[in-house]
Amino acid sequence: MNATEIQELRARFRGELIGPDDAGYDAARKVYNAMIDRRPALIVKCADVADVIAAVNLAREKKLLLAVRGGGHNGPGLGVCDGGLVVDLSRLKGIRVDQQSRSVRVEGGCLWGEVDHATHAFGLAVPSGFLSTTGVGGLTLGGGIGYLTRQYGLTIDNLLGVDVVLADGRLVTASVEENADLFWAIRGGGGNFGVVTSFLFRGHPVQNVYGGPIFWPIDKGPELLRFWRDFIEKAPEDINGWFGYATVPPVPMFPAEHQMKKVCVITWCYTGDPAKAEAAFKPIRAFSPPLMDFCGPIPFPVLQSLFDGLYPAGLQWYWKADFFQDLSDKAIELHQKYGERLPTPHSTMHIYPINGAAGRVPKGDTAFSFREAKFAEVIVGVDPDPASNPRLMQWAKDYWLALHPFSSGGGYINMMMDEGEDNVKAAYRDNFARLAQVKKTYDPTNLFRVNQNIKPAAA
Ligand SMILES: Cc1cc2nc3c(=O)[nH]c(=O)nc-3n(C[C@H](O)[C@H](O)[C@H](O)COP(=O)(O)OP(=O)(O)OC[C@H]3O[C@@H](n4cnc5c(N)ncnc54)[C@H](O)[C@@H]3O)c2cc1C
């Protein structure tokens, strides 16, 4: 769009309109993953819900490709598009904590760190992820796996309702009581059904926890994975810990002799009685002497933001994901093989436990299908230098291919790249047909298609 066309549109919006000729264009089109470089025709930084409605109407009327940007963290960059219109929600920052009902109302452009900050003051937390810079919108709509998953379920299991701008420009509320089919689909179905301008979450009494990373030498990997697999299967649900292969960053908090060493790490979060924390961690520390132990009392928002500095915006990212029912000794052997070959210092592989509360939600209750899976794996090639991309992509693909035969057959949509329809189908399995029906009802022309796309069911 040229400057004159954009000028004519300005009267329709309270928020900022940014086109290719505007000074802020390059900053506004940038997303978290620097591998993504798209040039939309227009970015609307919505000031309110009316702006969201106007932007959706404009895209529909002018037949513009429409992307919706929450936190902009999506791996394949699905918060931005080439040549179309971006509904940027980053100005929608309202958060209201209701102490009485422990519910938390969050506007569509918030990041999780902002929610943590707001709820911590009231001794509450909403189950989210493992990083504070991720957007509430994308993370929630895809499911939401994090430190509180074993105890309180996925983020969607704590979602009480949403306000959504639909493809026809109407704003509706969806909850168990209202537009229940839409509410079912939105809990896991991603941004396929509309623009969520506001989320209502259930908060939980989590304020200060006992947590942080414990590192072991990389050659302990297979033994540690077997220990952790068995421990986390039976552990009380107030203990969570995810496994990772990593490289110790070259920063002063780590002893110089360990910096840049490849290691395995479990990052813990215990929300139980603080007086019992040391006893709860005794078997973990007794497993084998850690290389470094940073686990202790910590405010929940600090734990949530522990890795923010290590992964700033602007790095190159390539992800592959799968769910697993179990972690066989053969699979562990392969993990070790590829874990020892992390291609760059930022590259990593994580396995998140999703048993406990998340696993007790019946599969048909939300669009998120893999409720029986015990683990979510994500293989992540990351580096500041674009020249490393072929190397980190090849490693991630090879690693994923080696482990995929042991998987449940589909991955977490929030941790996939743009991998095509078959992979989206595999991610939803037997929920896919119902999702396509709901899509037909609420977005029959597939206006919302810059996402892990579910096409409307055929007439
Ligand atoms: C460093 C990093 C750490 C991560 N950690 C975790 C984690 O711990 N747990 C976890 O579960 N996931 C995690 N993720 C994955 C994350 O959930 C996805 O990348 C998610 O898509 C990010 O959401 P966003 O709003 O920031 O992204 P965006 O790029 O803004 O959007 C992603 C998708 O969601 C849609 N969308 C976003 N907001 C809305 C909205 N309000 N209404 C409608 N559609 C919307 C967009 O259209 C797009 O399709 C992480 C990602 C990164 C890069």
The ligand as a MOL file (V3000), in Angstrom:
LIG
                    3D

  0  0  0     0  0            999 V3000
M  V30 BEGIN CTAB
M  V30 COUNTS 53 58 0 0 0
M  V30 BEGIN ATOM
M  V30 1 C 11.9730 -18.7620 22.9060 0
M  V30 2 C 10.6590 -19.4520 22.8780 0
M  V30 3 C 10.2060 -20.1140 23.9970 0
M  V30 4 C 8.9870 -20.7780 23.9830 0
M  V30 5 N 8.5790 -21.4400 25.1030 0
M  V30 6 C 7.3950 -22.0790 25.0980 0
M  V30 7 C 6.9290 -22.7530 26.2600 0
M  V30 8 O 7.5920 -22.7670 27.2790 0
M  V30 9 N 5.7350 -23.3870 26.2130 0
M  V30 10 C 4.9570 -23.3770 25.1050 0
M  V30 11 O 3.8790 -23.9560 25.1390 0
M  V30 12 N 5.3780 -22.7490 23.9830 0
M  V30 13 C 6.5730 -22.1130 23.9640 0
M  V30 14 N 7.0060 -21.4960 22.8310 0
M  V30 15 C 6.2160 -21.6140 21.6110 0
M  V30 16 C 5.1650 -20.5490 21.5830 0
M  V30 17 O 4.0360 -21.0240 22.2790 0
M  V30 18 C 4.7660 -20.2430 20.1370 0
M  V30 19 O 5.8860 -19.7580 19.4590 0
M  V30 20 C 3.6240 -19.2500 20.0560 0
M  V30 21 O 3.1270 -19.2640 18.7410 0
M  V30 22 C 4.0370 -17.8560 20.4400 0
M  V30 23 O 2.9420 -17.0290 20.5710 0
M  V30 24 P 3.0650 -15.4880 20.2060 0
M  V30 25 O 1.7790 -14.8440 20.5060 0
M  V30 26 O 4.2950 -14.9180 20.8290 0
M  V30 27 O 3.3620 -15.6010 18.6560 0
M  V30 28 P 2.8780 -14.8470 17.3300 0
M  V30 29 O 4.0090 -15.0480 16.3870 0
M  V30 30 O 2.4400 -13.4640 17.5850 0
M  V30 31 O 1.6190 -15.7010 16.8910 0
M  V30 32 C 1.6790 -17.0740 16.7230 0
M  V30 33 C 0.4160 -17.6000 16.1110 0
M  V30 34 O -0.6730 -17.3980 17.0170 0
M  V30 35 C -1.6450 -16.5350 16.4320 0
M  V30 36 N -2.0650 -15.5850 17.4780 0
M  V30 37 C -1.2930 -14.9630 18.3890 0
M  V30 38 N -2.0370 -14.2090 19.1930 0
M  V30 39 C -3.3100 -14.3520 18.7750 0
M  V30 40 C -4.5510 -13.8380 19.2120 0
M  V30 41 N -4.6360 -13.0120 20.2530 0
M  V30 42 N -5.6670 -14.2070 18.5430 0
M  V30 43 C -5.6080 -15.0510 17.5000 0
M  V30 44 N -4.4610 -15.5780 17.0410 0
M  V30 45 C -3.3360 -15.2230 17.6770 0
M  V30 46 C -0.9410 -15.8700 15.2840 0
M  V30 47 O -1.8180 -15.4980 14.2820 0
M  V30 48 C 0.0220 -16.9260 14.8120 0
M  V30 49 O -0.6120 -17.8410 13.9660 0
M  V30 50 C 8.2000 -20.7690 22.8230 0
M  V30 51 C 8.6510 -20.0760 21.7010 0
M  V30 52 C 9.8680 -19.4360 21.7200 0
M  V30 53 C 10.3660 -18.7560 20.4890 0
M  V30 END ATOM
M  V30 BEGIN BOND
M  V30 1 1 1 2
M  V30 2 1 2 3
M  V30 3 2 2 52
M  V30 4 2 3 4
M  V30 5 1 4 5
M  V30 6 1 4 50
M  V30 7 2 5 6
M  V30 8 1 6 7
M  V30 9 1 6 13
M  V30 10 2 7 8
M  V30 11 1 7 9
M  V30 12 1 9 10
M  V30 13 2 10 11
M  V30 14 1 10 12
M  V30 15 2 12 13
M  V30 16 1 13 14
M  V30 17 1 14 15
M  V30 18 1 14 50
M  V30 19 1 15 16
M  V30 20 1 16 17
M  V30 21 1 16 18
M  V30 22 1 18 19
M  V30 23 1 18 20
M  V30 24 1 20 21
M  V30 25 1 20 22
M  V30 26 1 22 23
M  V30 27 1 23 24
M  V30 28 2 24 25
M  V30 29 1 24 26
M  V30 30 1 24 27
M  V30 31 1 27 28
M  V30 32 2 28 29
M  V30 33 1 28 30
M  V30 34 1 28 31
M  V30 35 1 31 32
M  V30 36 1 32 33
M  V30 37 1 33 34
M  V30 38 1 33 48
M  V30 39 1 34 35
M  V30 40 1 35 36
M  V30 41 1 35 46
M  V30 42 1 36 37
M  V30 43 1 36 45
M  V30 44 2 37 38
M  V30 45 1 38 39
M  V30 46 1 39 40
M  V30 47 2 39 45
M  V30 48 1 40 41
M  V30 49 2 40 42
M  V30 50 1 42 43
M  V30 51 2 43 44
M  V30 52 1 44 45
M  V30 53 1 46 47
M  V30 54 1 46 48
M  V30 55 1 48 49
M  V30 56 2 50 51
M  V30 57 1 51 52
M  V30 58 1 52 53
M  V30 END BOND
M  V30 END CTAB
M  END
